[in-house]
Structure formats: C-alpha cells, structure tokens
Amino acid sequence: MLIQNDGVNDGEKIIEQQSSLTNKHPDDLESNRNYHKHHSNNHRNGITTHLLCSFVWWTALSLISSLLITVGFWLPYWIQGFWMNDNDQNDLIKITFSPFRRCNFPLLDPNNEDNVHIMYKCIRYEQFDDIPTLSWKLTTILVGLGVLFSILVSLILLFACCMPNALTSSNTCLLVIAQILIILIIIAGCIIYPLGWNEQQQQLQQHQNICGNYNLEKPFELEKCHPSLSIYLIAFGLILLIICLMFGLCTSRQYRKFY
C-alpha cells in the first residue's frame, strides 16, 4: 500500500507540474523567453569578445600598412640617381623623384639649353598633364586610389573595433575582398611606373640624362638609378596588407561559426 501511495503521489506531482506549465501566465512566459534571449545574447557577446584577438591584429596591421603605403606614395623617393656638378666634377648631387614629385632636379635654361641649374627643393608638377609620361599618370592614379581605399578600410575596421557586434561574416568578407583589390591595384601601379622610361618625349630627356638609357630587355633596371626609400615602404606595407588578409579570413571564419 505504501508503494501504491508513492506512485499515486508521484503521478499527482507530475500532473500538478504539467498543469502549472499549462496555466502559466503569459507575462511569465514572455519573461522566460526574454531571459533565454538575454542569456543567448550574453553568450554571443562573450564569443565576440573572445574573437577580438584576431580582429584587433587585423585592425592594427591594416592601420600600419596604410600608413606605410601612404608615406611611401607621397615621398618623392621612388628612384634615386646622381647628377654631376659641372663646376665641380667631384660633387655628385643626389636627385630623387616619384611619379608626380621630384627633389634637387636639374632644369634647363629656356634661353640657353647648354645652361643647367639645380633646383634644391622638392616640388610636384603644377598640373596633372605636366607629368611626362602616360605610365606615370596611371601610376599616380592607381596607387593614389589604392592609398585612399586602404585608409577607408582601416578606418572602418577601427570603428568596428569599438562596436564588434556591428560586424558579421558577410561584412568581414567584403573587407577582405576590398583589401585584395587594394593590393592588386597598388602592385599594378608600381609595375606600370618603370615602363614610362621607354616613352620618347622631350620632357623625359632630363630624366634619361640622370638615369641613363632605357633597356627594353630589362624594363625594371635603370642604368644609373636605383629604387629608393619609398619603394621599400610601399613593398613592406603590401607585405603587411597580405598578412592582414590572413587575420581577416580567420575573423570571418569565426564569425561564420557563431552568427
């Protein structure tokens, strides 16, 4: 009889629990759902905080690479050569230039072509059309666009670093694709730049006098000039940007798992 009574009591308890769940007030059910939703959001926020490690590295390296590429693009130290002073044969004047700027550049006297004087300052071409070759114009446009988009992506990542919940897997994929396009655009601009030495123009004679004749068999090797600081800054910035892609893909994969 005791066993039967226990069985009856257990059955009554189960029925009471089921009836309590069935007769639960709608406000109580809503609060229960809100609790589980809040708990799920807290769990997701905890995952997001955990994923910030790769995301912070992605943001930091993107900012550094953008800074290096921007400085390298602006400084007129792409190519470096030397000009021999006619008054002192032992005095070599270092001359540097980029697609749109130049430093310590020899200028011909318009009244006397045999008279050459050195402009000891860094200047840019007054107008875009004054850039001597089409290749250098394309380099200025392509690398300049790459710099602008690189800075834009870095600022977006910096903003998202303060609001990690604003990022999703699709957003991170778009930013990774944007950085891939930036790398391709900048590399294309740098490859086009040496091809300008082959264009025969009167404005280009001063450059050819400094760097020597252009060899078609070795388009990226100049006779008397060599790459300078800006090229190395851009190259190092591109390497960091490629490393950024790895962190971006890792972040996108992690967001895809939990979101």
Backbone hydrogen bonds, N-H to C=O, Kabsch-Sander energy under -0.5 kcal/mol:
donor,donor_aa,acceptor,acceptor_aa,energy
5,N,1,M,-2.5
6,D,2,L,-2.3
7,G,3,I,-2.2
8,V,4,Q,-2.5
9,N,5,N,-2.6
10,D,6,D,-2.7
11,G,7,G,-2.2
12,E,8,V,-2.3
13,K,9,N,-2.3
14,I,10,D,-2.3
15,I,11,G,-2.4
16,E,12,E,-2.5
17,Q,13,K,-2.4
18,Q,14,I,-2.6
19,S,15,I,-2.6
20,S,16,E,-2.1
21,L,17,Q,-2.0
22,T,18,Q,-2.2
23,N,19,S,-2.7
24,K,21,L,-0.8
28,D,25,H,-0.5
29,L,25,H,-1.9
30,E,26,P,-2.5
31,S,27,D,-2.4
32,N,28,D,-2.0
33,R,29,L,-2.2
34,N,30,E,-2.5
35,Y,31,S,-2.2
36,H,32,N,-2.1
37,K,33,R,-2.4
38,H,34,N,-2.9
39,H,35,Y,-2.7
40,S,36,H,-2.3
41,N,37,K,-2.5
42,N,38,H,-2.5
43,H,39,H,-2.0
44,R,40,S,-2.3
45,N,41,N,-2.8
46,G,42,N,-2.1
47,I,43,H,-1.8
48,T,44,R,-2.6
49,T,45,N,-2.5
50,H,46,G,-1.7
51,L,47,I,-2.0
52,L,48,T,-0.9
52,L,49,T,-0.5
53,C,50,H,-0.9
54,S,51,L,-0.6
55,F,51,L,-1.4
56,V,52,L,-3.1
57,W,53,C,-1.6
58,W,54,S,-2.0
59,T,55,F,-2.4
60,A,56,V,-2.9
61,L,57,W,-2.5
62,S,58,W,-1.7
63,L,59,T,-2.2
64,I,60,A,-2.2
65,S,61,L,-2.6
66,S,62,S,-2.2
67,L,63,L,-2.1
68,L,64,I,-2.4
69,I,65,S,-2.5
70,T,66,S,-2.3
71,V,67,L,-2.5
72,G,68,L,-2.6
73,F,69,I,-2.2
74,W,70,T,-2.0
75,L,71,V,-2.6
77,Y,75,L,-1.1
78,W,97,F,-0.7
79,I,97,F,-2.3
80,Q,226,H,-2.6
81,G,95,I,-3.1
83,W,93,I,-2.5
85,N,83,W,-0.5
85,N,91,D,-2.5
91,D,88,D,-1.8
92,L,90,N,-0.8
93,I,83,W,-3.3
93,I,91,D,-0.5
94,K,92,L,-0.6
95,I,81,G,-3.0
96,T,103,C,-1.1
97,F,79,I,-1.8
98,S,101,R,-3.3
102,R,123,I,-2.5
103,C,96,T,-3.4
104,N,121,K,-1.0
105,F,119,M,-0.9
107,L,117,H,-3.2
109,D,112,N,-0.7
109,D,115,N,-2.4
115,N,112,N,-1.5
116,V,114,D,-0.6
117,H,107,L,-2.3
119,M,105,F,-2.5
120,Y,118,I,-0.8
121,K,119,M,-1.9
123,I,102,R,-2.5
123,I,121,K,-0.5
125,Y,100,F,-1.5
130,D,127,Q,-1.1
131,I,128,F,-1.3
137,K,133,T,-1.4
138,L,134,L,-2.5
139,T,135,S,-2.3
140,T,136,W,-2.1
141,I,137,K,-2.1
142,L,138,L,-3.0
143,V,139,T,-2.4
144,G,140,T,-1.5
145,L,141,I,-2.4
146,G,142,L,-2.4
147,V,143,V,-2.3
148,L,144,G,-2.2
149,F,145,L,-2.6
150,S,146,G,-2.0
151,I,147,V,-2.3
152,L,148,L,-2.1
153,V,149,F,-2.6
154,S,150,S,-2.1
155,L,151,I,-2.3
156,I,152,L,-2.1
157,L,153,V,-2.4
158,L,154,S,-2.3
159,F,155,L,-2.4
160,A,156,I,-2.6
161,C,157,L,-1.7
162,C,158,L,-0.8
162,C,159,F,-0.8
163,M,159,F,-0.8
166,A,163,M,-1.8
167,L,164,P,-1.3
172,T,168,T,-2.2
173,C,169,S,-1.9
174,L,170,S,-2.0
175,L,171,N,-2.0
176,V,172,T,-2.1
177,I,173,C,-2.5
178,A,174,L,-2.3
179,Q,175,L,-2.0
180,I,176,V,-1.9
181,L,177,I,-2.2
182,I,178,A,-2.2
183,I,179,Q,-2.2
184,L,180,I,-2.1
185,I,181,L,-2.5
186,I,182,I,-2.4
187,I,183,I,-2.4
188,A,184,L,-2.3
189,G,185,I,-2.2
190,C,186,I,-2.2
191,I,187,I,-2.1
192,I,188,A,-2.0
193,Y,189,G,-1.3
195,L,192,I,-0.9
196,G,192,I,-0.5
196,G,193,Y,-1.6
197,W,194,P,-1.6
198,N,195,L,-1.3
199,E,196,G,-1.2
201,Q,199,E,-1.0
204,L,201,Q,-0.7
205,Q,202,Q,-1.1
208,Q,204,L,-2.2
209,N,205,Q,-2.0
210,I,206,Q,-1.2
211,C,207,H,-2.6
212,G,208,Q,-1.7
215,N,221,E,-0.5
216,L,214,Y,-0.6
218,K,215,N,-0.7
221,E,218,K,-1.7
223,E,211,C,-0.6
223,E,213,N,-0.7
224,K,211,C,-2.2
225,C,211,C,-0.6
226,H,80,Q,-1.8
228,S,78,W,-2.4
230,S,77,Y,-1.5
231,I,77,Y,-0.7
231,I,228,S,-0.6
232,Y,228,S,-1.2
233,L,229,L,-2.2
234,I,230,S,-2.5
235,A,231,I,-2.5
236,F,232,Y,-2.5
237,G,233,L,-2.3
238,L,234,I,-2.2
239,I,235,A,-2.0
240,L,236,F,-2.1
241,L,237,G,-1.9
242,I,238,L,-2.1
243,I,239,I,-2.0
244,C,240,L,-2.1
245,L,241,L,-1.1
246,M,242,I,-0.9
246,M,243,I,-0.6
247,F,243,I,-1.4
248,G,244,C,-2.6
249,L,245,L,-2.8
250,C,246,M,-2.2
251,T,247,F,-2.4
252,S,248,G,-2.4
253,R,249,L,-2.3
254,Q,250,C,-2.0
255,Y,251,T,-2.3
256,R,252,S,-1.8
257,K,253,R,-1.0
258,F,254,Q,-1.2
259,Y,255,Y,-1.8
